[in-house]
Amino acid sequence: MKTLKALVLSGGRGTRLRPLTFTLAKQLIPLANKPVLGYVLDQVAETGIRQIGMIIAPETGNYVKEYVKDGSEWGFEVTYIPQEPLGLAHAVKTAKPFLGKESFIMCLGDNLQGQGLTAFLKKFTKENGCPNTFKACR
């Protein structure tokens, strides 16, 4: 059975947002009383994806884990993947054991897609075949 996974990058040191990020991961800075990461996870949850790889940094990973926990609030199964912040391609390489050969969508934990992710995934699945675990295909 083909599945679709999500890789959410929630690492990084947040140096450009200091002093806010001395005690908080940048993905957890609130926007309208909710961490930005919460909005990202809501968008992933809307797609029906249930396997999430969460890239975390050594400096801020515990903050992200405290917020996301086991992912059940969003209906996810979360795998935490520690990574030294060495860039996006390195994050994907680090996540290879989690991703395997499955298709995946990568989201930045501190960036929002105004229109959500479902339209992107519908286009992807139309062009590449539909994983039957993706609710937008049903």
Secondary structure, DSSP 8 states (H G I E B T S, - for coil): ---EEEEEEE-S--GGGTTGGGSS-GGGSEETTEEHHHHHHHHHHHHT--EEEEEE-TTTHHHHHHHHTTSGGGT-EEEEEE--S--HHHHHHHTHHHHTTSEEEEEETT---TT-SHHHHHHHHHHH---TT-GGG-
